[in-house]
Amino acid sequence: MARNRVIYQSQAVYASQTAFDGALTASGAVVALERVQSANYSFSVARQDVNQFGELAAIDRIIIDTPTVSFDTSYYVNGFGNEEALGFEVTPSGGNGNTFTSCISGIINTATAANQKNYFILTTKEGADAAGLSAVNKTGDYESIIGIGNGFITSYSTEASVGGLPTASVSVEGQNMNFVNVPIKPGENVAQTDGGLQPSNLTGCGFRLAPTPTAGLSQSGITYISGISPAVNATNGNKINQNVALPVYSGNSTLQNVISSLRPGDITFGLRAHDSTQTITNTYLDGFFAGGAVPTVTDDLIQGADIKDAHIQSYNVSFDLSRTPIERLGSRFAFARVVDFPITSSLSIDAVLSDLTTGNIADFINCDESYDALITMKAAGDCNVVGDKPQVCNILLRKLKLDSESFTSSIGDNKSVTLDFSNQIGGPEQTDVGIFMSGVNFINPNRGY
């Protein structure tokens, strides 16, 4: 019987962590994204008409350009686990020996797995949750895997506002898409032989079944779902045809399972004059806030709006990683998709205005200051938390320039101000300019708050 529809209950989103063109069957080679709110994907093919004198209609319509595959997803922020899974550089919070580096260091490095990834959307049968389908008798509840191959991140944004949960969005441009029915070979599964610590060969099987430690190879549950890699060879356009193992989606990572989502009431914003001689450390980040709450901002830092006493309503941080495909004769696909530099990021702040500062535009033009901004998100409190709440996410933007300042006032509404800043994202060695992320992730279990 055909299913009636597909809803969010039956889907999970994954991203590869190792080389996109290799077998993705090792433990940790593919991880699931958490708190996903949307996943959209599409492809389009451009065709060239072949016309000739003597015939009105084209005698053929051939494909001469690389197919365009698009994928975008959004999710609630409950840490930086998703960001690290997507390839962003996340510095672990806690301790001052950690080295901060630009958040796109790996993405722009073609020698890393972060530069190019495969993405997967797992779908289960109608009425079955995608999370927790690990019982051995649940193999029939899995339905299909959609893969996006050779994927490059083209944009990232994160935002939060009063009355809403912090959200992040990512867009990806790929070169191929495949559709695989599960199981890929019905009735042929493989058992792990080491208690589930290391994967077994998945060639031609449907599921990987874990044994119980006390019963030898007796099957105790599903650990991985078999699939086929969507990656292609950019030179000849041939399918890679490597095996893929998607881990059973649990719905929660080890480190972040106690954080459903971060809340707007636990977010603080700080702004200060930029100091290029200041090294980024966790102590430096903590110094943005006096007493752990109030931004250390002087009243005359921004001409016009008093940011220190303004009531922040929302923020938005975004940047594009637009790419240019490089093609050549003899290659069916673009053999490279290089980032278009320089990369400009933007920060927009909306606030209810309280006071104004003394100043004028002439002074602003003559003394064009740069700023550092810090957005800190803390975990929600519970009965076991004593003292200050632990920091979960820090987003640091360095060497910002103020682009615009807009005031809005009308009957019935509070007077508000919108501040728009921008900066450029530097390379791995540049720590005085760009965007830096630190906090909780789940790729490396030794990283946390």
C-alpha positions in Angstrom: 0.0 0.0 0.0 1.4 3.4 -1.0 2.1 5.9 1.8 0.0 9.0 2.0 2.7 11.5 2.9 6.1 12.1 4.4 6.4 14.3 7.5 9.2 15.5 9.8 8.6 12.5 12.1 10.0 10.1 9.6 13.2 11.9 8.5 16.7 12.5 9.8 19.6 14.5 8.2 23.2 13.3 8.1 26.6 14.8 7.0 29.8 12.9 6.1 32.9 13.5 8.2 35.6 11.7 6.2 36.7 12.0 2.6 33.6 12.4 0.4 34.8 10.1 -2.3 35.7 7.2 -0.1 33.8 4.5 1.7 31.7 6.0 4.5 31.4 2.9 6.6 33.8 3.6 9.5 32.6 4.6 12.9 32.1 8.4 12.9 32.3 8.6 9.1 28.7 9.9 9.0 26.9 11.8 11.8 23.4 13.0 12.2 22.4 16.6 12.7 20.3 17.5 15.6 17.2 19.7 16.2 16.6 19.9 12.4 13.6 22.1 11.5 13.7 21.9 7.7 15.5 20.1 4.9 15.0 21.1 1.3 16.7 19.7 -1.8 16.4 20.1 -5.5 18.2 19.7 -8.8 18.0 21.4 -12.2 19.5 20.7 -15.5 20.2 23.4 -18.2 19.9 22.3 -21.8 21.2 23.8 -25.1 18.9 23.7 -28.0 20.4 22.3 -31.3 18.6 24.0 -34.2 19.3 24.1 -37.9 18.0 25.7 -41.0 15.1 23.9 -42.5 13.5 22.7 -39.3 11.4 24.8 -36.9 11.8 22.8 -33.8 15.2 21.9 -32.2 16.5 18.6 -33.4 17.9 17.9 -30.0 18.3 19.5 -26.5 21.6 18.5 -25.0 23.1 18.9 -21.5 26.4 20.8 -21.7 26.5 22.3 -18.2 27.0 20.7 -14.8 23.6 19.9 -13.1 22.8 22.2 -10.2 22.0 20.4 -7.0 20.8 22.4 -4.0 20.3 21.5 -0.4 19.5 23.7 2.6 18.7 22.9 6.2 17.8 24.8 9.3 18.0 23.8 13.0 17.6 25.0 16.5 20.9 25.8 18.2 21.7 23.7 21.2 25.5 23.8 20.9 28.0 23.8 18.1 27.8 20.1 17.3 26.0 20.7 14.0 28.4 23.4 13.0 31.4 21.1 13.6 29.6 18.3 11.7 29.1 20.7 8.8 32.9 21.5 8.7 33.1 24.7 10.7 36.1 25.2 13.1 34.8 25.2 16.7 37.2 26.0 19.5 36.4 24.1 22.7 35.4 26.4 25.5 37.1 26.2 28.9 40.8 26.7 29.5 43.0 29.4 27.9 45.4 27.0 26.1 43.0 26.6 23.2 43.9 28.0 19.9 41.2 30.1 18.2 41.1 30.1 14.4 38.7 31.3 11.7 35.5 29.3 11.7 35.9 28.6 7.9 39.5 27.4 8.1 38.6 23.9 7.1 35.9 24.7 4.6 38.3 26.8 2.4 41.1 24.2 2.7 40.7 21.7 -0.2 42.9 19.2 1.5 40.4 18.7 4.4 37.1 16.6 4.5 35.4 19.8 5.6 35.8 21.4 2.2 33.5 18.9 0.4 30.9 16.6 2.0 28.1 14.3 1.2 24.7 14.8 2.9 21.9 12.3 3.5 18.2 12.4 4.3 17.0 9.1 5.8 13.3 8.4 5.6 11.3 5.8 7.5 7.9 4.2 6.9 4.8 6.3 7.5 4.0 6.5 11.2 7.5 5.4 12.4 9.9 7.8 14.2 13.3 8.1 12.5 14.8 8.2 16.0 15.4 5.1 18.0 14.7 2.4 15.4 17.3 0.1 16.7 15.4 -3.1 17.5 16.3 -5.9 15.2 12.6 -6.4 14.3 12.5 -2.8 13.0 14.4 -3.3 9.8 11.2 -3.1 7.8 10.5 0.4 9.2 13.3 2.0 7.1 12.3 3.1 3.6 14.9 5.2 1.7 18.0 7.4 1.7 18.4 10.5 -0.4 22.0 11.6 -0.9 23.5 14.9 -2.1 27.1 14.3 -3.3 30.1 16.6 -3.7 28.4 19.2 -1.5 30.0 22.7 -0.8 28.6 25.1 1.8 27.6 28.3 0.1 26.0 30.3 3.0 25.5 30.2 6.8 23.4 32.3 9.1 22.4 32.2 12.7 19.8 34.4 14.4 17.8 34.8 17.6 15.1 37.1 18.8 12.9 37.8 21.8 10.1 35.2 21.8 11.9 32.8 19.5 14.5 30.0 19.7 18.0 30.6 18.3 18.2 29.1 14.8 20.9 28.5 12.2 20.6 27.9 8.5 23.0 26.4 6.0 22.9 26.2 2.2 24.8 23.7 0.1 25.6 23.3 -3.6 26.3 19.8 -4.8 27.0 18.0 -8.0 24.9 14.9 -7.8 21.8 13.4 -6.0 20.9 9.8 -5.7 17.9 7.9 -4.3 18.3 4.5 -2.6 15.6 2.3 -1.3 16.3 0.6 2.0 17.4 -2.1 2.4 19.7 -2.1 -0.6 19.8 -5.9 -0.6 16.8 -7.3 1.3 17.4 -10.2 3.6 21.2 -9.8 3.7 22.6 -8.2 6.9 26.0 -8.3 8.5 26.8 -8.8 12.2 29.5 -6.8 13.9 32.1 -9.2 15.5 33.7 -6.9 18.1 30.8 -5.8 20.3 30.0 -2.9 18.1 33.3 -1.0 18.6 34.4 -1.2 14.9 32.3 -1.4 11.8 32.2 -4.5 9.6 32.1 -4.7 5.8 28.8 -3.5 4.5 29.2 -4.6 0.9 25.9 -5.7 -0.5 24.0 -5.9 2.8 21.0 -4.1 4.2 21.8 -3.4 7.9 24.6 -3.8 10.4 23.4 -5.7 13.5 25.3 -5.5 16.8 25.9 -8.6 18.8 25.4 -8.8 22.6 28.7 -9.0 24.4 27.6 -12.2 26.3 26.1 -14.0 23.3 28.8 -14.0 20.7 27.3 -13.1 17.4 23.7 -13.1 18.4 22.0 -10.1 17.0 20.8 -7.6 19.5 19.9 -4.6 17.4 20.4 -2.4 14.4 23.5 -0.1 14.5 23.9 1.1 10.9 21.7 1.4 7.7 23.4 0.6 4.4 23.4 3.1 1.5 25.3 4.1 -1.6 27.5 7.2 -1.8 26.0 10.0 -4.0 29.5 11.3 -4.9 30.7 11.4 -8.5 34.1 11.7 -10.2 34.2 15.3 -11.4 36.4 14.5 -14.3 34.4 11.8 -16.1 31.1 12.1 -14.3 31.1 8.5 -13.2 29.4 7.5 -9.9 31.9 6.7 -7.1 29.7 3.7 -6.0 31.2 3.5 -2.5 29.2 2.1 0.4 27.7 4.2 3.1 26.7 3.4 6.7 24.3 5.7 8.4 24.2 5.2 12.2 20.8 4.7 13.8 19.5 8.2 14.7 19.2 8.6 18.4 17.8 12.1 18.5 20.4 13.3 21.0 24.2 13.4 21.1 26.2 12.3 24.2 27.2 15.8 25.2 24.1 17.8 24.2 21.3 15.4 25.1 20.4 17.6 28.2 20.0 20.7 26.1 16.8 20.7 24.0 17.5 24.2 22.7 19.0 27.4 23.9 16.7 30.2 25.0 16.7 33.9 24.2 16.8 34.8 27.9 20.2 33.1 28.2 21.8 35.1 25.4 23.9 38.2 26.0 25.5 40.6 23.5 28.7 42.6 24.1 30.4 45.3 21.9 33.8 46.9 22.5 36.4 48.8 20.5 38.7 46.6 18.5 42.2 46.0 19.8 44.3 44.2 17.2 47.0 43.4 19.8 44.6 41.5 22.0 45.0 37.7 21.6 41.8 35.7 21.7 41.5 33.5 24.8 38.6 32.4 26.9 39.6 35.0 29.4 39.3 37.6 26.7 35.8 36.4 25.9 34.8 36.5 29.5 36.1 40.1 29.7 33.3 41.3 27.4 30.9 41.0 30.3 31.3 42.7 33.7 29.9 40.5 36.4 28.9 37.9 33.8 25.9 39.9 32.5 26.5 43.5 31.5 28.4 44.3 28.3 31.5 46.3 28.9 30.6 49.1 26.5 31.3 52.8 27.0 28.4 55.2 26.3 30.2 57.0 23.5 31.3 53.9 21.6 28.7 54.2 18.9 27.6 57.6 17.6 23.8 58.1 18.2 22.5 54.9 19.9 23.5 54.1 23.5 24.2 50.4 23.0 25.1 49.8 26.6 21.6 50.6 27.8 19.6 49.6 24.7 17.3 46.6 25.0 18.5 44.1 22.3 15.6 42.4 20.6 17.3 40.3 17.9 20.6 39.6 16.1 21.5 38.1 12.8 25.0 36.9 11.8 25.4 35.7 8.2 28.0 35.2 5.4 28.0 33.8 1.9 30.6 31.4 0.5 29.7 31.8 -3.1 31.7 29.5 -5.4 32.7 29.7 -9.1 32.8 26.3 -10.9 36.0 25.8 -12.9 35.4 23.7 -16.0 37.7 22.4 -18.7 37.6 20.4 -21.9 37.4 16.7 -21.1 35.5 17.0 -17.8 31.8 16.3 -17.7 31.5 18.2 -14.3 33.2 21.2 -12.9 36.5 19.8 -11.6 36.6 22.4 -8.9 34.3 24.9 -7.2 36.5 27.6 -5.7 35.4 30.1 -3.1 35.0 33.7 -4.3 37.2 35.8 -2.1 37.0 38.1 -0.2 34.3 36.8 2.1 32.2 39.5 3.8 30.1 38.7 6.9 27.3 40.9 8.4 25.9 41.5 11.8 22.5 43.1 12.3 21.3 44.2 15.7 17.7 45.4 16.5 17.1 47.1 19.8 14.6 49.1 21.7 16.2 52.5 22.1 16.6 54.0 25.6 19.2 56.8 25.4 21.3 58.6 22.8 25.0 59.4 23.0 26.7 62.7 22.2 28.3 62.8 18.7 27.9 63.6 15.1 28.6 62.1 11.7 31.6 64.3 11.0 33.4 62.8 14.0 32.4 59.3 12.8 33.9 59.9 9.4 37.1 61.4 10.8 37.5 58.6 13.3 36.2 55.4 11.7 36.5 52.9 14.6 36.5 49.1 14.4 34.6 47.0 16.9 34.5 43.5 18.3 31.1 41.9 19.1 30.5 38.8 21.2 27.3 36.8 21.3 27.2 34.4 24.3 24.6 31.7 24.8 24.3 29.8 28.1 22.6 26.6 29.0 19.2 26.8 30.6 19.3 26.4 34.4 18.1 23.4 36.3 17.9 22.1 39.8 21.5 20.9 39.7 23.1 24.1 38.4 24.9 26.1 41.2 26.1 29.6 40.4 26.5 31.0 36.9 25.1 28.9 34.0 27.7 27.2 31.8 28.5 28.8 28.4 27.4 26.7 25.5 28.1 28.9 22.5 30.3 32.0 21.8 30.3 33.8 18.5 33.0 36.4 18.2 33.1 38.9 15.4 36.3 40.9 15.1 37.2 44.2 13.3 33.6 45.1 12.5 32.8 48.4 10.7 29.5 50.2 11.3 27.7 50.4 7.9 24.3 51.9 8.9 22.2 53.0 11.8 18.4 53.3 11.4 15.9 54.7 13.9 12.2 53.9 13.8 9.4 55.6 15.7 5.6 55.5 15.4 2.5 55.8 17.4 1.9 52.7 19.5 5.4 51.3 19.1 8.6 51.7 21.1 11.4 53.7 19.4 13.9 51.2 18.0 17.3 51.3 16.3 18.9 48.9 13.8 22.6 48.7 13.6 24.3 47.0 10.6 27.9 46.0 10.8 30.2 44.1 8.4 33.7 42.6 8.4 35.8 40.3 6.2 36.6 36.8 7.3 40.4 36.1 7.4 42.5 33.0 6.9 43.5 30.5 9.5 46.5 32.7 10.7 44.5 35.9 11.0 43.0 36.1 14.5 42.4 39.9 14.6 39.6 39.8 12.0 36.7 37.5 11.1 34.3 35.2 12.9 35.3 32.7 15.6 33.2 30.0 17.2 33.8 28.4 20.6 31.7 26.2 22.8 30.1 22.7 23.0 30.3 20.2 20.2 29.7 16.4 20.0 32.2 15.2 17.4 35.0 15.0 19.9 33.7 13.7 23.2 36.6 15.4 25.0 35.3 18.8 24.1 32.6 20.4 26.2 31.9 23.1 28.7 
